[in-house]
């Protein structure tokens, strides 16, 4: 029984793994999401859903991050996992995002990352390696996440970096 439950789990990415590719549509644009296009920047990928209360709490923080660190090399991408695009659009009317948002109603992106909770965020360095994984969002999380981002922004592209812990 335990073995079959583990076999049914999605394959989870781990710290140090390369950035997984996934298919999603950029919201309010007629194009596909291309996370690899953000190579050479620090990337914060945030999976969210319209029904997720902690996701609503995280959006003002993500907007502040975007305003503070975009010019220094941070890109934030929010990926809605709502089945219906209309649900994601309604959420964004209530909690506007100043960062790029995409919609994946098929679930291919959360499967590629092994998302197990909402919100789930992945911090990716300039070389395309996952450096931090966070599940959920609480008030006290902002300080640690901001420090992780600041450390990654200070690294050069060739720096051999140490892994950050969850």
N, CA and C of each residue as an Amber inpcrd file, in Angstrom:
protein
   498
   0.8150000  -1.1960000   0.0000000   0.0000000   0.0000000   0.0000000
   0.8570000   1.2580000   0.0000000   1.8370000   1.3200000   0.8580000
   2.7060000   2.4940000   0.9000000   3.4200000   2.6710000  -0.4310000
   3.9200000   1.5780000  -0.9920000   4.6300000   1.6420000  -2.2700000
   3.7560000   2.1590000  -3.3910000   2.4970000   1.7310000  -3.4240000
   1.6290000   2.1920000  -4.5040000   1.2750000   3.6620000  -4.3340000
   1.1400000   4.1270000  -3.1000000   0.8580000   5.5510000  -2.8810000
   2.0400000   6.3980000  -3.3310000   3.2460000   5.9390000  -3.0520000
   4.4200000   6.6970000  -3.4650000   4.5620000   6.6950000  -4.9780000
   4.2320000   5.5850000  -5.6190000   4.3470000   5.5080000  -7.0680000
   3.3720000   6.4580000  -7.7510000   2.2350000   6.7390000  -7.0960000
   1.2390000   7.6150000  -7.6920000   1.6030000   9.0920000  -7.5510000
   2.5430000   9.4250000  -6.6750000   2.9440000  10.8200000  -6.4820000
   3.6260000  11.3550000  -7.7350000   3.4250000  12.6450000  -8.0200000
   4.1440000  13.2260000  -9.1520000   5.6420000  13.2640000  -8.8550000
   6.4190000  13.2900000  -9.9050000   7.8690000  13.3980000  -9.7470000
   8.1720000  14.8180000  -9.2940000   8.7370000  14.9800000  -8.1120000
   9.0100000  16.3140000  -7.5750000  10.4120000  16.7620000  -7.9540000
  10.5110000  18.0270000  -8.3060000  11.8400000  18.5910000  -8.5250000
  12.4770000  18.8290000  -7.1700000  13.7920000  18.8800000  -7.1790000
  14.5460000  19.0910000  -5.9460000  15.5060000  20.2610000  -6.1340000
  15.9870000  20.7750000  -5.0210000  16.9850000  21.8350000  -5.0820000
  18.1980000  21.3070000  -5.8380000  18.6680000  22.1020000  -6.7980000
  19.7920000  21.7040000  -7.6360000  19.3650000  21.1780000  -8.9910000
  18.0910000  20.7920000  -9.1320000  17.5920000  20.3110000 -10.4220000
  17.4970000  21.4730000 -11.4100000  17.5650000  21.1660000 -12.7150000
  17.3570000  22.2180000 -13.7090000  15.8900000  22.6400000 -13.7660000
  15.6720000  23.8360000 -14.2140000  14.3390000  24.3930000 -14.3970000
  13.5390000  23.5000000 -15.3480000  12.3920000  22.9490000 -14.9150000
  11.5800000  22.1430000 -15.8290000  10.8530000  23.0310000 -16.8370000
  10.6830000  22.5140000 -18.0210000   9.8740000  23.2120000 -19.0250000
   8.4170000  22.8820000 -18.7460000   7.5270000  23.7830000 -19.0820000
   6.1030000  23.4740000 -18.9540000   5.3230000  24.3230000 -19.9490000
   4.1330000  23.8490000 -20.2730000   3.2820000  24.5390000 -21.2360000
   2.1890000  25.3020000 -20.5110000   2.1370000  26.5860000 -20.7460000
   1.0810000  27.4410000 -20.1990000   0.9240000  28.6160000 -21.1480000
  -0.2120000  29.2700000 -21.0670000  -0.4770000  30.4310000 -21.9050000
  -0.3340000  31.6990000 -21.0880000   0.4150000  32.6520000 -21.6050000
   0.5610000  33.9440000 -20.9350000  -0.8020000  34.6260000 -20.9610000
  -1.2270000  35.1160000 -19.8100000  -2.5340000  35.7650000 -19.7230000
  -2.4670000  37.1490000 -20.3700000  -3.5340000  37.5170000 -21.0200000
  -3.6560000  38.8040000 -21.7180000  -2.6180000  38.9630000 -22.8200000
  -2.1870000  37.8580000 -23.3910000  -1.2460000  37.8860000 -24.5190000
  -1.4840000  36.6180000 -25.3310000  -1.2050000  36.6960000 -26.5870000
  -1.4000000  35.5340000 -27.4520000  -0.0650000  34.8240000 -27.6500000
   0.4780000  34.2920000 -26.5390000   1.7490000  33.5830000 -26.6380000
   1.8590000  32.5410000 -25.5400000   2.7600000  31.6140000 -25.7520000
   3.0280000  30.5680000 -24.7770000   4.0990000  31.0500000 -23.7990000
   4.0280000  30.5450000 -22.5920000   5.0180000  30.8570000 -21.5780000
   6.3260000  30.1550000 -21.9240000   7.4250000  30.8760000 -21.8560000
   8.7460000  30.2970000 -22.1080000   9.6540000  30.6630000 -20.9470000
   9.6890000  29.8040000 -19.9320000  10.4980000  30.0950000 -18.7470000
  11.9850000  30.1340000 -19.0760000  12.4150000  29.3530000 -20.0480000
  13.8310000  29.3300000 -20.4250000  14.2880000  30.6730000 -20.9970000
  13.3600000  31.4810000 -21.4710000  13.7160000  32.7960000 -22.0210000
  14.2260000  33.7360000 -20.9370000  14.0230000  33.3820000 -19.6850000
  14.4620000  34.2320000 -18.5780000  15.8340000  33.8320000 -18.0500000
  16.5170000  32.9730000 -18.7770000  17.8670000  32.5520000 -18.3890000
  18.7180000  33.8100000 -18.2360000  19.6320000  33.8010000 -17.3530000
  20.5160000  34.9140000 -16.9920000  19.8460000  35.8740000 -15.9950000
  18.6060000  35.5970000 -15.6430000  17.9300000  36.3570000 -14.5980000
  17.5730000  35.4010000 -13.4700000  17.3790000  35.9280000 -12.2840000
  16.8650000  35.1300000 -11.1910000  15.3590000  35.0310000 -11.4200000
  14.8360000  33.8290000 -11.3340000  13.4370000  33.5870000 -11.6620000
  12.6910000  33.0760000 -10.4340000  11.5520000  33.6870000 -10.1520000
  10.6710000  33.2680000  -9.0570000   9.3900000  32.7840000  -9.7170000
   9.1790000  31.4690000  -9.7220000   7.9830000  30.8770000 -10.3290000
   7.0110000  30.5660000  -9.2000000   5.8150000  31.1460000  -9.2800000
   4.8170000  30.9980000  -8.2330000   3.5590000  30.3500000  -8.8090000
   3.2150000  29.1650000  -8.3100000   1.9740000  28.5000000  -8.7010000
   0.8800000  28.9460000  -7.7530000  -0.2590000  29.3720000  -8.3040000
  -1.3470000  29.9070000  -7.5060000  -2.6910000  29.4490000  -8.0650000
  -3.7270000  29.6480000  -7.2740000  -5.0870000  29.3040000  -7.6950000
  -6.0630000  30.3130000  -7.1080000  -7.1700000  30.5180000  -7.7860000
  -8.1590000  31.5200000  -7.3690000  -8.7810000  31.1950000  -6.0150000
  -8.8570000  29.9400000  -5.6550000  -9.4900000  29.5080000  -4.4100000
  -8.5240000  29.5020000  -3.2230000  -7.2810000  29.8950000  -3.4370000
  -6.2200000  29.7820000  -2.4330000  -6.0540000  31.0940000  -1.6600000
  -6.4640000  31.0950000  -0.3810000  -6.3420000  32.3010000   0.4530000
  -4.8910000  32.7430000   0.6360000  -3.9370000  31.8340000   0.9070000
  -2.5460000  32.2810000   1.0280000  -1.9970000  32.8710000  -0.2850000
  -2.5360000  32.4360000  -1.4180000  -2.1080000  33.0070000  -2.7020000
  -2.4800000  34.4930000  -2.7550000  -3.6750000  34.8180000  -2.2730000
  -4.1140000  36.2150000  -2.2540000  -3.2160000  37.0420000  -1.3400000
  -2.7580000  36.4550000  -0.2310000  -1.8370000  37.1610000   0.6650000
  -0.4680000  37.3610000   0.0120000  -0.0670000  36.4200000  -0.8340000
   1.2610000  36.4760000  -1.4470000   1.3500000  37.5180000  -2.5620000
   0.2600000  37.8030000  -3.2550000   0.3400000  38.6970000  -4.4130000
   0.8590000  40.0990000  -4.0870000   0.4190000  40.7670000  -3.0130000
   1.0040000  42.0760000  -2.7000000   2.5180000  41.9750000  -2.4630000
   2.9560000  40.9070000  -1.8160000   4.3960000  40.6870000  -1.5940000
   5.1210000  40.5080000  -2.9290000   4.5530000  39.7050000  -3.8100000
   5.1880000  39.4880000  -5.1190000   5.2510000  40.7900000  -5.9160000
   4.2220000  41.6080000  -5.8260000   4.2490000  42.9140000  -6.4950000
   5.3640000  43.7990000  -5.9320000   5.5470000  43.7700000  -4.6090000
   6.6380000  44.5540000  -4.0010000   7.9980000  44.0240000  -4.4480000
   8.1470000  42.6970000  -4.4850000   9.4050000  42.1100000  -4.9760000
   9.7010000  42.5700000  -6.3940000   8.6790000  42.5120000  -7.2330000
   8.8510000  42.9070000  -8.6260000   9.3080000  44.3630000  -8.7230000
   8.6640000  45.2430000  -7.9730000   9.0290000  46.6600000  -8.0100000
  10.4450000  46.8930000  -7.4920000  10.8360000  46.1610000  -6.4670000
  12.1400000  46.3760000  -5.8440000  13.2960000  45.7370000  -6.6100000
  13.0780000  44.5760000  -7.2140000  14.1970000  43.8030000  -7.7490000
  14.2000000  43.5680000  -9.2580000  13.1800000  43.9750000  -9.9670000
  13.1390000  43.7430000 -11.4210000  14.3680000  44.3320000 -12.1110000
  14.7180000  45.5510000 -11.7670000  15.8550000  46.2180000 -12.4190000
  17.1830000  45.5660000 -12.0550000  17.2090000  44.8180000 -10.9710000
  18.4450000  44.1430000 -10.5460000  18.5550000  42.7310000 -11.1190000
  17.5150000  42.2630000 -11.8370000  17.6250000  40.9580000 -12.4880000
  16.6480000  39.9030000 -12.0440000  15.5880000  40.2740000 -11.3220000
  14.5810000  39.3040000 -10.8950000  13.3970000  39.3260000 -11.8540000
  12.9360000  38.1400000 -12.2380000  11.7020000  37.9990000 -12.9910000
  10.7660000  37.1170000 -12.1860000   9.5360000  37.5760000 -12.0200000
   8.5110000  36.8000000 -11.3200000   7.4890000  36.3470000 -12.3570000
   7.1450000  35.0650000 -12.2990000   6.1150000  34.5140000 -13.1710000
   5.1270000  33.7670000 -12.2870000   3.8750000  34.1750000 -12.3430000
   2.8170000  33.4890000 -11.6100000   2.0500000  32.5910000 -12.5640000
   1.8700000  31.3350000 -12.1810000   1.1700000  30.3800000 -13.0450000
  -0.0920000  29.9070000 -12.3260000  -1.2400000  30.2610000 -12.8920000
  -2.5200000  29.8220000 -12.3350000  -2.7560000  28.3710000 -12.7180000
  -3.1970000  27.5960000 -11.7270000  -3.5260000  26.1950000 -11.9790000
  -5.0420000  25.9870000 -12.0170000  -5.7980000  27.0670000 -12.0580000
  -7.2530000  26.9540000 -12.1550000  -7.6370000  26.2420000 -13.4410000
  -8.6350000  25.3730000 -13.3540000  -9.1040000  24.6930000 -14.5630000
  -9.7360000  25.6870000 -15.5230000 -10.4880000  26.6340000 -14.9850000
 -11.1780000  27.6140000 -15.8330000 -10.4090000  28.9410000 -15.8450000
 -10.1060000  29.4210000 -17.0110000  -9.4210000  30.7020000 -17.1800000
 -10.2030000  31.8310000 -16.5130000 -11.5270000  31.7890000 -16.5960000
 -12.3640000  32.8460000 -16.0060000 -12.1290000  32.9740000 -14.5010000
 -11.8840000  31.8620000 -13.8080000 -11.6080000  31.9160000 -12.3680000
 -10.3040000  32.6670000 -12.1000000  -9.2890000  32.3850000 -12.8950000
  -7.9970000  33.0670000 -12.7450000  -8.1430000  34.5580000 -13.0470000
  -8.8820000  34.8800000 -14.0880000  -9.0810000  36.2910000 -14.4520000
  -9.8260000  37.0440000 -13.3540000 -10.8170000  36.4120000 -12.7610000
 -11.5670000  37.0420000 -11.6650000 -10.6450000  37.3130000 -10.4670000
  -9.7920000  36.3460000 -10.1340000  -8.8290000  36.5150000  -9.0490000
  -7.9220000  37.7210000  -9.3270000  -7.4290000  37.8220000 -10.5540000
  -6.5010000  38.9140000 -10.9070000  -7.1840000  40.2780000 -10.9000000
  -8.4900000  40.3230000 -11.0780000  -9.2040000  41.5960000 -10.9510000
  -9.2110000  42.0400000  -9.4880000  -9.3210000  41.0820000  -8.5730000
  -9.3290000  41.3830000  -7.1440000  -7.9250000  41.6100000  -6.5980000
  -6.9510000  40.8720000  -7.1450000  -5.5610000  40.9420000  -6.6830000
  -4.6530000  41.1110000  -7.8970000  -4.5770000  42.3310000  -8.4370000
  -3.8030000  42.5470000  -9.6730000  -2.3250000  42.1790000  -9.5040000
  -1.7630000  41.6490000 -10.5590000  -0.3460000  41.2780000 -10.5800000
   0.4050000  42.2420000 -11.4870000   1.5400000  42.7290000 -11.0080000
   2.3980000  43.6030000 -11.8310000   3.4650000  42.7790000 -12.5350000
   3.4680000  41.4860000 -12.3100000   4.4200000  40.5640000 -12.9080000
   3.6800000  39.7040000 -13.9400000   4.4400000  38.9800000 -14.7340000
   3.8470000  38.1420000 -15.7770000   3.0330000  37.0130000 -15.1510000
   1.8410000  36.7870000 -15.7010000   1.0080000  35.6840000 -15.2450000
   0.6610000  34.7900000 -16.4260000   0.5120000  33.5170000 -16.1290000
   0.1510000  32.5350000 -17.1480000  -0.9270000  31.6350000 -16.5790000
  -1.6000000  30.9130000 -17.4600000  -2.6660000  30.0020000 -17.0480000
  -2.3700000  28.6180000 -17.6020000  -2.5100000  27.6160000 -16.7340000
  -2.3190000  26.2270000 -17.1300000  -3.4790000  25.3970000 -16.6100000
  -4.5630000  25.3820000 -17.3620000  -5.7410000  24.6110000 -16.9660000
  -5.5730000  23.1140000 -17.1490000  -4.5300000  22.6900000 -17.8300000
  -4.3160000  21.2600000 -18.0810000  -3.5390000  20.5900000 -16.9620000
  -2.8310000  21.3820000 -16.1560000  -2.0490000  20.8180000 -15.0620000
  -0.6690000  20.3330000 -15.4620000  -0.2160000  20.6380000 -16.6730000
   1.1120000  20.1460000 -17.0990000   2.2430000  20.8040000 -16.3140000
   2.1150000  22.0830000 -16.0020000   3.1800000  22.7700000 -15.2590000
   3.2910000  22.2710000 -13.8230000   2.1800000  22.2060000 -13.0650000
   2.3320000  21.6840000 -11.7030000   2.8260000  20.2400000 -11.6890000
   2.4670000  19.4440000 -12.6950000   3.0020000  18.0750000 -12.7720000
   4.4950000  18.0900000 -13.0220000   4.9680000  18.9720000 -13.8920000
   6.4020000  19.0410000 -14.2140000   7.2270000  19.4140000 -12.9860000
   6.6550000  20.2370000 -12.1150000   7.3570000  20.6700000 -10.9050000
   7.0690000  19.7820000  -9.7030000   6.0050000  18.9900000  -9.7800000
   5.6220000  18.1640000  -8.6350000   4.9650000  18.9810000  -7.5410000
   4.1780000  19.9710000  -7.9100000   3.5100000  20.8480000  -6.9520000
   2.5910000  20.0170000  -6.0530000   2.7050000  20.2380000  -4.7330000
   1.8690000  19.4970000  -3.7870000   1.0040000  20.4000000  -2.9160000
   1.1250000  21.7020000  -3.0340000   0.3240000  22.6190000  -2.2280000
   0.2850000  23.9890000  -2.8640000  -0.6600000  24.8100000  -2.4030000
  -0.8150000  26.1570000  -2.9390000  -0.5710000  27.1880000  -1.8530000
   0.1010000  28.2720000  -2.1740000   0.9230000  28.4190000  -3.3760000
   2.2170000  27.6210000  -3.2270000   2.8270000  27.3240000  -4.3360000
   4.1640000  26.7210000  -4.3450000   5.0520000  27.6310000  -5.1680000
   6.2140000  27.9380000  -4.6250000   7.1260000  28.8210000  -5.3580000
   8.4980000  28.1790000  -5.4720000   9.1450000  28.4930000  -6.5820000
  10.4470000  27.9290000  -6.9260000  11.3640000  29.0890000  -7.2870000
  12.4820000  29.1670000  -6.5990000  13.4590000  30.2080000  -6.8540000
  14.5830000  29.5980000  -7.6860000  14.8130000  30.1660000  -8.8610000
  15.7420000  29.5970000  -9.8310000  16.8670000  30.5920000 -10.0930000
  18.1110000  30.1120000 -10.0610000  19.2560000  31.0070000 -10.2430000
  19.4740000  31.3290000 -11.7170000  20.4610000  32.1640000 -11.9810000
  20.7350000  32.6480000 -13.3380000  21.1800000  31.5430000 -14.2970000
  21.6070000  30.3930000 -13.7430000  22.0230000  29.2680000 -14.5820000
  20.8940000  28.2930000 -14.8320000  19.7080000  28.5800000 -14.2940000
  18.5590000  27.7210000 -14.5200000  18.4290000  26.5710000 -13.5460000
  19.0630000  26.6860000 -12.3740000  18.9910000  25.6390000 -11.3430000
  18.0450000  26.0710000 -10.2240000  17.2340000  25.1370000  -9.7580000
  16.3350000  25.4230000  -8.6430000  17.1620000  25.5550000  -7.3720000
  16.9850000  26.6640000  -6.6780000  17.7770000  26.9400000  -5.4780000
  16.9500000  26.9410000  -4.2020000  15.6310000  27.1390000  -4.3090000
  14.7610000  27.1050000  -3.1380000  13.3620000  26.7040000  -3.5810000
  12.6890000  25.9690000  -2.7150000  11.3110000  25.5430000  -2.9570000
  10.5190000  25.8770000  -1.7080000   9.3850000  26.5400000  -1.9010000
   8.5380000  26.9220000  -0.7760000   7.0970000  26.5180000  -1.0450000
   6.4650000  25.9500000  -0.0470000   5.0530000  25.5770000  -0.1500000
   4.2940000  26.3910000   0.8820000   3.2520000  27.0630000   0.4140000
   2.4600000  27.9040000   1.2930000   3.0350000  29.3120000   1.3640000
   2.2960000  30.1970000   2.0200000   2.7760000  31.5620000   2.2390000
   2.1520000  32.0750000   3.5270000   3.0110000  32.4100000   4.4790000
   2.6010000  32.9830000   5.7540000   3.2840000  34.3400000   5.9130000
   2.7510000  35.1610000   6.7980000   3.2850000  36.5140000   6.9820000
   4.7910000  36.5290000   7.2120000   5.3070000  35.6070000   7.9970000
   6.7250000  35.6080000   8.3200000   7.6370000  35.1130000   7.2110000
   7.0880000  34.6040000   6.1190000   7.9040000  34.0360000   5.0410000
   8.6270000  35.0920000   4.1990000   8.1090000  36.2880000   4.1520000
   8.6390000  37.3090000   3.2510000  10.1080000  37.6340000   3.5260000
  10.4950000  37.7330000   4.7740000  11.8660000  38.1140000   5.1080000
  12.8660000  37.0960000   4.5690000  12.6350000  35.8180000   4.8540000
  13.5540000  34.7720000   4.3880000  13.6150000  34.7230000   2.8660000
  12.4610000  34.7930000   2.2130000  12.4430000  34.7200000   0.7450000
  13.1590000  35.9110000   0.1250000  12.9620000  37.0730000   0.6950000
  13.6390000  38.2620000   0.1730000  15.1500000  38.1280000   0.3340000
  15.5970000  37.5930000   1.4510000  17.0380000  37.3790000   1.6500000
  17.5900000  36.3830000   0.6320000  16.8520000  35.3170000   0.3530000
  17.2910000  34.3360000  -0.6510000  17.4300000  34.9970000  -2.0210000
  16.4730000  35.8180000  -2.3740000  16.5070000  36.5140000  -3.6670000
  17.6990000  37.4590000  -3.7190000  17.9150000  38.2260000  -2.6590000
  19.0470000  39.1530000  -2.6360000  20.3710000  38.4160000  -2.8110000
  20.5220000  37.2530000  -2.1550000  21.7590000  36.4690000  -2.3090000
  21.9340000  36.0150000  -3.7520000  20.8680000  35.5410000  -4.3720000
  20.9860000  35.0800000  -5.7630000  21.2820000  36.2310000  -6.7190000
  20.7210000  37.3790000  -6.4680000  20.9790000  38.5350000  -7.3280000
  22.4350000  38.9820000  -7.2470000  23.0730000  38.7320000  -6.1110000
  24.4750000  39.1130000  -5.9460000  25.4410000  38.1420000  -6.6220000
  24.9920000  36.9320000  -6.8790000  25.8630000  35.9400000  -7.5140000
  26.0820000  36.2860000  -8.9900000  27.2540000  35.9630000  -9.4740000
  27.4890000  36.1170000 -10.9080000  27.0330000  34.8510000 -11.6010000
  26.9320000  34.8840000 -12.8960000  26.4520000  33.7350000 -13.6530000
  27.3230000  32.5110000 -13.4590000  28.6290000  32.6560000 -13.2770000
  29.4840000  31.4660000 -13.1380000  29.7670000  31.0590000 -11.7090000
  29.2410000  31.7900000 -10.7460000  29.5690000  31.4700000  -9.3500000
  29.0710000  30.0800000  -8.9910000  29.9130000  29.3070000  -8.3650000
  29.4740000  28.0200000  -7.8380000  28.7860000  28.3060000  -6.5240000
  27.4520000  28.1890000  -6.5200000  26.6990000  28.6200000  -5.3600000
  26.3210000  27.4570000  -4.4740000  26.1620000  27.7630000  -3.2210000
  25.6990000  26.7400000  -2.2860000  24.1830000  26.7050000  -2.3170000
  23.6250000  25.5490000  -2.0530000  22.1870000  25.3950000  -2.0900000
  21.5420000  26.0230000  -0.8600000  20.3760000  26.5740000  -1.0830000
  19.5960000  27.1040000   0.0260000  18.6720000  26.0160000   0.5210000
  18.4220000  26.0190000   1.7910000  17.5180000  25.0320000   2.3820000
  16.0940000  25.5740000   2.3380000  15.1380000  24.6790000   2.4090000
  13.7200000  25.0630000   2.4130000  13.3940000  25.9100000   3.5910000
